[in-house]
C-alpha cells in the first residue's frame, strides 16, 4: 500500500470517528443508543468495511462505543468515562512529560476547589460517608501504607463528589492517582510510616470539621497547606516557592 493510499484510508475512518464524537458531544447520541450496523455505516459514509472497522477500533479505545462482530444491532454508545483521561495522565507521567511538581501544584488547586465546593454543597449523608471513611483509614493503619493510601484516596474522592463539579472531580482523581504512583515508593521506604498515616488522619479530621461547619475558606486553605507540608521537600526550590505562593494566595502560611 502506498503512503498516499494509507493517508487516504486514514482520512476515511476519521470521518466516522469525528461524526460519533460530535454526535455524542451535541447530545444527538446518548449512552445506550446504537450506531448503525457495520454494513449500514459502509453505505452511509461511502467507505470500505476496513475503514469502518478501523473507526470502531478507535472509538472503542476511546471508551465511546462497544461493538461485537456481526452484531445486527450496531455498536453500543457507552456512558462517558474518565478512563481516557486517566490513561493520558498516566502516559504523560510515566513518559516524564508531567513531573511531580506540576502534578502537586495542580492538585493544590483542584483539592482546594473541591473542599470549598463540598463545604457549600455537602449533605448529611455525605458527611456520614466521610466519617465512615475516616474510620476505615484508622482500621487500615495496621494493614500497611498501600491499603491505607487507597482509603486516603477515597476520602478525597468523596469530597470531590460532594462538591458536585465533575471536572474538579475527574481531574482531581487522576492527579491524585498519578502522584501516588510517583511518590509511593519513597513513602514505603520511610522510617516511620505510622507517623505519616497519623499526620494524614489529623488533616482529614480538620478538613472534615471545616466541611461540616460549611467553612469553605478554611477547608480550601487546609488542602493547600497540607499538600505543601507533605510534598515541598520532594520538589525543587523554584517549584517549592510556587507552592508557597499558592498557600499564601488563600490566606495560609507555608509550614517551615
Secondary structure, DSSP 4 states (H G I P E B T S, - for coil): --HHHHHHHHHHHHHHHHHHHHHHHHTSS-TT-BPPPHHHHHHHHT--HHHHHHHHHHHHHTTSEE--TT-TT-PEEPPP-SHHHHHHHHHHHHTTSS-HHHHHHHHHHHHHHHHHHHHHH--HHHHHHHHHHHHHHHHHGGG-HHHHHHHHHHHHHHHHHHHT-HHHHHHHHHHHHHHHHHHHHHHHT-S-HHHHHHHHHHHHHHHHHHHHTT-HHHHHHHHHHHHHHHHGGGS-HHHHHHHHHHHHHTT-----
